Amino acid sequence: MSASPLVLPPVRLLPADELARLAPAVPLLDRALRLVRWAGEERQVDAMGELLEADLVAAATELGLDGTEGEEGLGEVAQAWGAAVETGLLRLEIEEGAEESTLVGEAAGRAVRGEAYEAVAAGDPHEVLDAWLGAAEYALADAAALDYEGLREALDDGDRSALDEADWDPEQEAEFLDTALANLYVLMAMDGATPDSDQGGAVPLPVLAASLVVPDEMEQPSDAVLQEVTEVMLRLDEHFRLLLPTGLLEYQPVDEALIEEESEPEFSQAAADDLDPEEISRYGLVKLSPLGVYGMRERLADAGAHAPAVGDLADGPAVDLLDALTEYPDHVARAEAELWLEGRKPAEAAAELLAAARGDDPGAPGRRLICQQTLALLGAEAEPALRDVLDDPELGGLARVWLTERGAADVPPPSAAMVFWLTIDTLAAQLSADDDAELLGELIRDLVARHDGFFDAAWRVDHPATADVLEAMGRLHPDRKIAKDARKAAFKARSREGAAG
């Protein structure tokens, strides 16, 4: 399936209570909560709501960051304090007019515990997750506001003025980072990564970088595009290192030795084909954490995207299930179908699925294919519902397949017309789903080879998609004569449809 910015593939989420147990252990939220407890009843702040210098140092000691090299420890304290304020764990009470009347670093008000802290302390899962997501949002904005090259220059020179001269657009950088995380979300969803899996799901950093740079229609990236991929890869590496304390990501950074070996560690698909997994990992591996999947889904939904989660359809009608699953990756479709079946009696579920699969609209073949795949998850208890539709022209074929596969007795053989109708219906569903053209071509070649005179019978099939399927067979079959026969049959089918109309 192809995901657009507004229609995203479904993801698997951990239950809210499990996520809420993970959130307080995330470094950023953990530090923010510890600072609130350390601050006590109140703590003096300056006009910007920041800790006074002496308290900043004391807070670093409280968090065990006082031994951190350079100013990094104080910066992490300031970030945790800012996250606490941003999420409402701390509430600021600044004196009116203090910004104009007090000097930098002077006390101008106080910070007190906020209502959000009390709610988090009470353990409400949704309050805990709201606090974590607010802290992560704060860190994302903070990351986009930093100029990494300028920061290096400033620290090397001992002069922070270099930051002011750097060419940096925080809004543009925030959009870049948001897009990268959204692409990571989609890549993981399409790969079928489970939220609690320690293995799998990690995306090589160059692959993520390429998703931001290489146009979909470009089969072989140019040298200029590959150079841009490398630059984006290193840019992402800087961002993701900073975001590790948020709990959004699980990240293995680019190997420093690799950067030293090459001025810019170029990566191409050709190179990837020659590298073993351990070597590929040197270029960086990233995945959203279970919290990160949850957080990105919340952010994307807030931005207007349709971001479903596995289980959303469990309580809905069968027609909604079948319509949705035609667009889902196979591994997710199965998981969603299992959840839908879980709370229903097999015979009743089968009857509802079969009723929802009927129709002659363009989406009906896809619904029937998904229906057949979902019915395959049911056992013998569903048999009565399948026998009830043996005479149904749309469902009788798939019912016979289901019954035969389970060794059921007294299954009447299908008529030739029913066999051809089911064949056309199945091919129509696979064409509509944009299945792999090469695999579909193999299926078509095998089908034609096993049935002499296939096209002489196929064009007569009374199915809305007959002509379209035959035309597709003409495009996909490599044998020129057979392809021509398919096109002739398609023409006959269209003529028959016109005459019937």
C-alpha positions as CSV (number, residue, x, y, z in Angstrom):
1,M,0.0,0.0,0.0
2,S,1.1,3.5,-0.5
3,A,0.9,5.9,2.5
4,S,0.1,9.5,2.0
5,P,0.7,12.3,4.5
6,L,-3.0,12.0,5.5
7,V,-3.5,8.2,5.4
8,L,-1.0,6.2,7.3
9,P,-0.5,2.5,7.8
10,P,-1.8,1.1,11.1
11,V,0.6,0.5,14.0
12,R,0.6,-1.8,17.0
13,L,0.5,-0.1,20.3
14,L,1.1,-1.3,23.8
15,P,-1.8,-0.8,26.3
16,A,-1.9,2.6,27.9
17,D,-1.1,1.2,31.4
18,E,2.1,-0.5,30.1
19,L,3.2,2.7,28.3
20,A,2.5,4.7,31.4
21,R,4.8,2.4,33.4
22,L,7.6,3.0,30.9
23,A,7.2,6.8,30.8
24,P,8.5,7.8,34.2
25,A,11.8,5.9,33.6
26,V,12.5,8.0,30.5
27,P,15.6,10.2,31.4
28,L,13.9,13.5,30.5
29,L,10.7,12.9,32.4
30,D,12.5,11.3,35.2
31,R,14.7,14.4,35.7
32,A,11.7,16.7,35.4
33,L,9.8,14.8,38.1
34,R,12.9,14.7,40.4
35,L,13.3,18.5,39.9
36,V,9.8,19.1,41.0
37,R,10.3,17.0,44.1
38,W,13.6,18.8,44.8
39,A,12.1,22.2,44.3
40,G,9.7,21.5,47.2
41,E,7.0,24.0,48.1
42,E,8.6,26.7,45.9
43,R,11.9,27.7,44.3
44,Q,13.0,31.1,43.2
45,V,13.3,31.8,39.4
46,D,14.4,34.7,37.3
47,A,12.1,36.7,35.0
48,M,12.3,34.0,32.3
49,G,11.2,31.3,34.7
50,E,14.6,29.7,34.9
51,L,16.6,28.6,38.0
52,L,19.0,31.0,39.5
53,E,22.7,30.1,39.0
54,A,23.3,28.7,42.5
55,D,20.1,26.5,42.3
56,L,21.0,25.4,38.8
57,V,24.3,24.0,40.1
58,A,22.5,22.5,43.1
59,A,20.0,20.9,40.8
60,A,22.8,19.4,38.7
61,T,24.1,17.7,41.9
62,E,20.6,16.5,42.7
63,L,20.3,14.8,39.3
64,G,23.9,13.5,39.3
65,L,24.9,15.7,36.4
66,D,27.4,17.8,38.2
67,G,30.3,15.7,37.0
68,T,29.2,16.0,33.3
69,E,31.9,17.5,31.1
70,G,31.7,21.2,30.3
71,E,28.3,22.9,30.4
72,E,26.5,19.8,29.1
73,G,25.2,18.8,32.6
74,L,23.8,22.3,33.3
75,G,22.2,22.2,29.9
76,E,20.5,18.9,30.7
77,V,19.2,20.4,34.0
78,A,17.9,23.5,32.2
79,Q,16.1,21.2,29.6
80,A,14.5,19.1,32.3
81,W,13.4,22.3,34.2
82,G,11.9,23.7,31.0
83,A,10.1,20.4,30.3
84,A,8.6,20.5,33.8
85,V,7.3,24.0,33.3
86,E,6.1,23.3,29.7
87,T,4.1,20.2,30.9
88,G,2.5,21.9,33.9
89,L,4.5,19.8,36.4
90,L,5.7,23.2,37.6
91,R,3.7,26.4,37.6
92,L,5.5,29.8,37.4
93,E,4.4,32.8,39.4
94,I,6.4,35.8,38.0
95,E,6.1,39.2,39.5
96,E,4.3,41.7,37.2
97,G,6.8,43.8,35.2
98,A,9.7,41.7,36.4
99,E,11.2,41.2,33.0
100,E,11.8,45.0,32.7
101,S,12.6,45.7,36.3
102,T,15.1,42.9,37.2
103,L,18.5,42.0,35.9
104,V,19.4,38.7,34.3
105,G,19.9,36.1,37.0
106,E,18.0,38.0,39.7
107,A,15.0,36.5,41.5
108,A,11.7,37.6,39.9
109,G,9.2,35.0,41.0
110,R,8.8,31.4,42.1
111,A,8.0,28.0,40.7
112,V,5.5,25.8,42.6
113,R,4.1,22.3,41.9
114,G,1.5,22.3,39.2
115,E,-1.7,20.3,39.0
116,A,-0.2,18.0,36.4
117,Y,2.4,16.8,38.9
118,E,-0.3,15.8,41.4
119,A,-2.2,14.0,38.6
120,V,1.0,12.2,37.5
121,A,1.9,11.3,41.1
122,A,-1.6,9.8,41.5
123,G,-0.6,7.4,38.7
124,D,-3.4,8.1,36.1
125,P,-2.0,6.5,32.9
126,H,-3.3,9.2,30.6
127,E,-1.9,12.0,32.8
128,V,1.5,10.2,32.8
129,L,1.4,9.8,29.0
130,D,0.4,13.5,28.5
131,A,3.3,14.6,30.7
132,W,5.7,12.4,28.8
133,L,4.5,13.6,25.4
134,G,4.6,17.2,26.5
135,A,8.2,16.7,27.6
136,A,9.1,15.1,24.3
137,E,7.5,17.9,22.4
138,Y,9.5,20.4,24.4
139,A,12.7,18.5,23.6
140,L,11.8,18.3,19.9
141,A,11.4,22.1,19.7
142,D,14.6,22.5,21.6
143,A,16.5,20.3,19.2
144,A,15.2,22.2,16.2
145,A,16.3,25.5,17.7
146,L,19.9,24.4,18.0
147,D,22.6,25.0,15.3
148,Y,24.9,22.1,15.7
149,E,27.7,23.5,13.6
150,G,27.4,26.8,15.3
151,L,27.4,25.2,18.6
152,R,30.6,23.3,17.9
153,E,32.3,26.5,16.8
154,A,31.1,28.3,19.9
155,L,32.3,25.6,22.2
156,D,35.7,25.3,20.4
157,D,36.2,29.1,20.5
158,G,34.8,29.5,24.0
159,D,32.5,32.1,22.5
160,R,28.8,31.6,22.1
161,S,28.5,34.5,19.6
162,A,29.1,32.0,16.8
163,L,25.6,30.8,17.3
164,D,24.3,34.2,16.2
165,E,26.1,34.1,12.9
166,A,25.0,30.6,11.8
167,D,22.6,30.0,8.9
168,W,19.8,28.3,10.8
169,D,16.1,28.3,10.4
170,P,14.4,26.7,13.5
171,E,11.0,26.4,11.7
172,Q,12.6,24.7,8.7
173,E,14.6,22.4,11.0
174,A,11.5,21.5,13.0
175,E,9.6,20.6,9.8
176,F,12.6,18.5,8.7
177,L,12.7,16.6,12.0
178,D,8.9,16.1,12.0
179,T,9.0,14.7,8.5
180,A,11.9,12.3,9.4
181,L,10.0,11.0,12.4
182,A,6.8,10.6,10.3
183,N,8.8,8.6,7.7
184,L,10.3,6.5,10.4
185,Y,6.8,5.8,11.7
186,V,5.6,4.7,8.3
187,L,8.7,2.5,7.5
188,M,8.3,0.7,10.8
189,A,4.5,0.3,10.3
190,M,5.1,-1.2,6.9
191,D,7.8,-3.5,8.2
192,G,5.4,-4.8,10.9
193,A,7.6,-4.1,13.9
194,T,5.9,-5.0,17.2
195,P,6.2,-2.4,19.9
196,D,7.6,-4.7,22.5
197,S,10.1,-6.5,20.3
198,D,13.8,-6.1,21.1
199,Q,14.7,-7.5,17.7
200,G,13.8,-6.1,14.3
201,G,12.1,-2.9,13.3
202,A,15.3,-0.8,13.3
203,V,15.7,1.2,10.1
204,P,19.2,1.9,8.8
205,L,19.9,5.7,9.1
206,P,20.8,6.0,5.3
207,V,17.4,4.4,4.4
208,L,15.6,7.0,6.5
209,A,17.7,9.7,5.0
210,A,17.0,8.5,1.5
211,S,13.2,8.6,2.2
212,L,13.6,12.3,2.7
213,V,15.7,12.9,-0.4
214,V,15.3,10.4,-3.2
215,P,12.2,10.9,-5.3
216,D,9.9,7.9,-5.5
217,E,10.2,7.7,-9.3
218,M,14.1,7.7,-9.3
219,E,15.3,4.2,-9.8
220,Q,19.0,4.9,-9.6
221,P,20.0,8.0,-7.5
222,S,22.6,10.3,-9.0
223,D,25.9,11.1,-7.3
224,A,24.5,14.5,-6.3
225,V,21.4,12.8,-4.7
226,L,23.7,10.3,-2.9
227,Q,25.8,13.2,-1.6
228,E,22.6,14.8,-0.2
229,V,21.6,11.5,1.4
230,T,24.9,11.5,3.2
231,E,24.5,15.1,4.4
232,V,20.9,14.3,5.6
233,M,22.2,11.2,7.4
234,L,24.7,13.1,9.4
235,R,22.1,15.8,10.1
236,L,19.7,13.2,11.5
237,D,22.6,11.7,13.5
238,E,23.0,15.0,15.4
239,H,19.3,15.3,16.0
240,F,18.8,11.7,17.2
241,R,21.7,11.8,19.7
242,L,20.0,14.8,21.3
243,L,16.6,13.1,21.4
244,L,17.8,9.9,23.1
245,P,16.8,11.3,26.6
246,T,13.2,11.8,25.5
247,G,12.4,8.1,25.1
248,L,11.1,8.7,21.6
249,L,13.8,6.6,20.0
250,E,16.1,3.7,20.3
251,Y,19.2,4.8,18.4
252,Q,22.6,3.4,17.5
253,P,24.6,6.4,16.3
254,V,26.8,6.6,13.3
255,D,30.2,5.0,14.2
256,E,32.6,7.8,15.1
257,A,35.4,5.7,13.6
258,L,33.6,5.6,10.3
259,I,33.3,9.4,10.3
260,E,37.0,9.7,11.0
261,E,37.8,7.2,8.2
262,E,35.9,9.2,5.7
263,S,35.3,12.9,5.6
264,E,31.6,12.0,4.8
265,P,30.6,8.4,5.1
266,E,28.8,7.9,1.8
267,F,26.2,5.1,1.6
268,S,24.4,3.7,-1.4
269,Q,22.1,0.8,-2.1
270,A,24.9,-0.9,-4.0
271,A,27.2,-0.5,-1.0
272,A,24.4,-1.9,1.3
273,D,24.1,-5.0,-0.9
274,D,27.7,-5.8,-0.2
275,L,27.6,-5.2,3.6
276,D,26.7,-7.6,6.3
277,P,24.2,-6.4,9.0
278,E,27.0,-5.5,11.4
279,E,28.7,-3.3,8.9
280,I,25.4,-1.6,7.9
281,S,24.8,-0.9,11.6
282,R,27.9,1.3,11.6
283,Y,26.0,3.8,9.5
284,G,23.4,4.1,12.3
285,L,20.2,2.3,13.2
286,V,17.0,3.9,14.5
287,K,13.6,2.8,15.6
288,L,10.7,4.4,17.5
289,S,10.4,3.1,21.0
290,P,7.0,1.8,22.1
291,L,6.4,5.2,23.6
292,G,7.7,6.8,20.4
293,V,5.1,4.9,18.3
294,Y,2.4,6.1,20.6
295,G,3.7,9.7,20.7
296,M,4.1,9.9,16.9
297,R,0.6,8.6,16.4
298,E,-0.8,11.2,18.7
299,R,1.2,14.0,17.0
300,L,0.2,12.8,13.5
301,A,-3.5,12.5,14.4
302,D,-3.4,16.0,15.9
303,A,-2.0,17.2,12.6
304,G,-5.0,15.8,10.8
305,A,-3.7,12.5,9.6
306,H,-5.7,9.3,9.7
307,A,-3.4,7.1,11.9
308,P,-5.1,3.9,12.8
309,A,-3.9,1.4,15.4
310,V,-4.3,-2.3,15.4
311,G,-7.5,-3.1,17.3
312,D,-9.4,0.0,16.2
313,L,-11.8,-2.1,14.2
314,A,-12.4,-4.9,16.7
315,D,-15.8,-3.7,17.8
316,G,-17.0,-2.5,14.4
317,P,-19.1,-4.1,11.7
318,A,-17.6,-6.6,9.3
319,V,-18.0,-4.3,6.3
320,D,-15.7,-1.7,8.0
321,L,-13.2,-4.4,8.7
322,L,-13.1,-5.8,5.2
323,D,-13.0,-2.3,3.6
324,A,-10.1,-1.3,5.8
325,L,-8.1,-4.5,5.6
326,T,-7.9,-4.2,1.8
327,E,-5.5,-1.3,2.4
328,Y,-3.5,-2.9,5.3
329,P,-0.2,-4.8,5.0
330,D,-0.7,-8.5,5.2
331,H,0.9,-9.0,8.7
332,V,-1.3,-6.2,10.2
333,A,-4.4,-7.3,8.4
334,R,-4.1,-10.7,10.0
335,A,-3.6,-9.2,13.5
336,E,-6.6,-6.9,13.0
337,A,-8.7,-9.8,11.8
338,E,-7.8,-12.0,14.8
339,L,-8.8,-9.2,17.2
340,W,-12.1,-8.8,15.4
341,L,-12.8,-12.5,15.6
342,E,-11.8,-12.8,19.2
343,G,-15.0,-11.5,20.7
344,R,-17.4,-13.3,18.4
345,K,-18.9,-16.7,18.0
346,P,-17.3,-18.4,14.9
347,A,-20.6,-19.2,13.0
348,E,-22.0,-15.7,13.6
349,A,-18.7,-14.0,12.7
350,A,-18.5,-16.1,9.4
351,A,-22.1,-15.2,8.5
352,E,-21.4,-11.5,9.1
353,L,-18.2,-11.6,7.1
354,L,-19.9,-13.3,4.2
355,A,-22.8,-10.8,4.1
356,A,-20.3,-7.9,4.1
357,A,-18.4,-9.5,1.2
358,R,-21.3,-9.3,-1.3
359,G,-21.5,-6.6,-3.9
360,D,-20.7,-5.7,-7.5
361,D,-19.0,-2.3,-6.7
362,P,-15.3,-1.9,-7.5
363,G,-14.2,-2.7,-4.0
364,A,-16.2,-5.9,-3.7
365,P,-13.4,-8.3,-5.1
366,G,-11.0,-6.9,-2.4
367,R,-13.6,-7.4,0.3
368,R,-14.2,-11.0,-0.8
369,L,-10.4,-11.8,-0.8
370,I,-10.0,-10.4,2.7
371,C,-13.2,-12.3,3.7
372,Q,-11.6,-15.5,2.5
373,Q,-8.4,-14.8,4.3
374,T,-10.2,-14.0,7.5
375,L,-12.4,-17.0,7.3
376,A,-9.3,-19.1,7.1
377,L,-8.6,-18.2,10.7
378,L,-11.9,-19.9,11.8
379,G,-12.3,-23.6,12.6
380,A,-15.0,-26.1,12.1
381,E,-17.6,-24.2,14.2
382,A,-18.0,-21.8,11.3
383,E,-19.0,-24.5,8.8
384,P,-22.8,-24.0,8.9
385,A,-22.4,-20.4,7.7
386,L,-20.2,-21.5,4.8
387,R,-22.7,-24.2,3.8
388,D,-25.5,-21.6,3.8
389,V,-23.9,-19.7,0.8
390,L,-22.9,-22.7,-1.4
391,D,-25.6,-21.7,-3.9
392,D,-24.7,-18.0,-3.8
393,P,-23.0,-17.0,-7.2
394,E,-20.7,-14.5,-5.5
395,L,-19.8,-16.6,-2.4
396,G,-20.3,-20.2,-3.4
397,G,-16.8,-20.6,-4.8
398,L,-14.9,-19.3,-1.8
399,A,-17.2,-21.4,0.5
400,R,-16.3,-24.5,-1.4
401,V,-12.6,-23.7,-1.1
402,W,-12.9,-23.2,2.7
403,L,-14.9,-26.4,3.1
404,T,-12.6,-28.5,0.9
405,E,-9.4,-27.3,2.7
406,R,-10.9,-28.5,6.0
407,G,-11.8,-31.9,4.6
408,A,-15.6,-31.3,5.0
409,A,-17.8,-34.1,3.6
410,D,-20.4,-33.8,0.9
411,V,-19.1,-30.6,-0.7
412,P,-20.8,-30.2,-4.1
413,P,-18.3,-29.6,-7.0
414,P,-18.4,-26.1,-8.4
415,S,-19.7,-25.5,-11.9
416,A,-17.3,-24.3,-14.6
417,A,-19.0,-20.9,-14.5
418,M,-18.4,-20.6,-10.8
419,V,-14.7,-21.6,-11.1
420,F,-14.1,-18.9,-13.8
421,W,-16.1,-16.3,-11.8
422,L,-14.0,-16.9,-8.7
423,T,-10.8,-16.7,-10.8
424,I,-11.8,-13.4,-12.3
425,D,-12.9,-12.1,-8.9
426,T,-9.6,-13.1,-7.2
427,L,-7.5,-11.5,-10.0
428,A,-9.5,-8.4,-9.8
429,A,-8.8,-8.1,-6.0
430,Q,-5.1,-8.6,-6.5
431,L,-4.9,-6.1,-9.3
432,S,-6.8,-3.6,-7.2
433,A,-4.4,-4.1,-4.3
434,D,-1.4,-3.3,-6.5
435,D,0.2,-6.7,-5.7
436,D,3.7,-7.4,-6.9
437,A,3.5,-7.3,-10.7
438,E,6.1,-10.1,-11.1
439,L,4.3,-12.5,-8.8
440,L,1.0,-11.6,-10.4
441,G,2.6,-12.3,-13.8
442,E,3.7,-15.7,-12.6
443,L,0.2,-16.5,-11.3
444,I,-1.3,-15.5,-14.7
445,R,1.2,-17.6,-16.6
446,D,0.5,-20.6,-14.5
447,L,-3.3,-20.1,-14.7
448,V,-3.3,-19.9,-18.6
449,A,-0.9,-22.9,-18.8
450,R,-3.2,-25.1,-16.7
451,H,-6.4,-24.2,-18.6
452,D,-6.6,-24.9,-22.3
453,G,-8.9,-22.4,-24.0
454,F,-8.9,-20.1,-20.9
455,F,-9.7,-16.9,-22.8
456,D,-12.5,-18.5,-24.9
457,A,-14.4,-19.1,-21.6
458,A,-13.1,-16.2,-19.6
459,W,-14.6,-13.4,-21.7
460,R,-18.1,-14.8,-21.1
461,V,-17.8,-14.5,-17.3
462,D,-20.6,-12.3,-16.0
463,H,-18.4,-10.2,-13.6
464,P,-18.0,-6.4,-13.6
465,A,-14.2,-6.7,-13.7
466,T,-13.9,-9.3,-16.5
467,A,-12.7,-6.9,-19.2
468,D,-10.3,-5.1,-16.9
469,V,-8.8,-8.4,-15.7
470,L,-8.3,-9.7,-19.2
471,E,-6.7,-6.5,-20.3
472,A,-4.3,-6.7,-17.4
473,M,-3.5,-10.3,-18.3
474,G,-2.6,-9.1,-21.8
475,R,-0.2,-6.5,-20.3
476,L,1.4,-9.0,-17.8
477,H,1.8,-12.1,-19.9
478,P,5.3,-12.3,-21.6
479,D,4.1,-14.5,-24.5
480,R,3.1,-12.2,-27.4
481,K,0.5,-14.6,-28.8
482,I,-1.1,-15.2,-25.4
483,A,-1.1,-11.5,-24.6
484,K,-2.8,-10.9,-27.9
485,D,-5.4,-13.5,-27.1
486,A,-6.1,-11.9,-23.8
487,R,-6.6,-8.5,-25.4
488,K,-9.0,-10.0,-27.9
489,A,-10.9,-11.6,-25.1
490,A,-11.1,-8.3,-23.3
491,F,-12.5,-6.7,-26.4
492,K,-15.2,-9.4,-26.6
493,A,-16.0,-8.9,-22.9
494,R,-16.5,-5.1,-23.4
495,S,-18.6,-5.7,-26.4
496,R,-20.8,-8.1,-24.4
497,E,-21.1,-5.6,-21.6
498,G,-22.1,-2.9,-24.2
499,A,-24.7,-5.2,-25.7
500,A,-26.1,-6.1,-22.3
501,G,-26.2,-2.4,-21.3
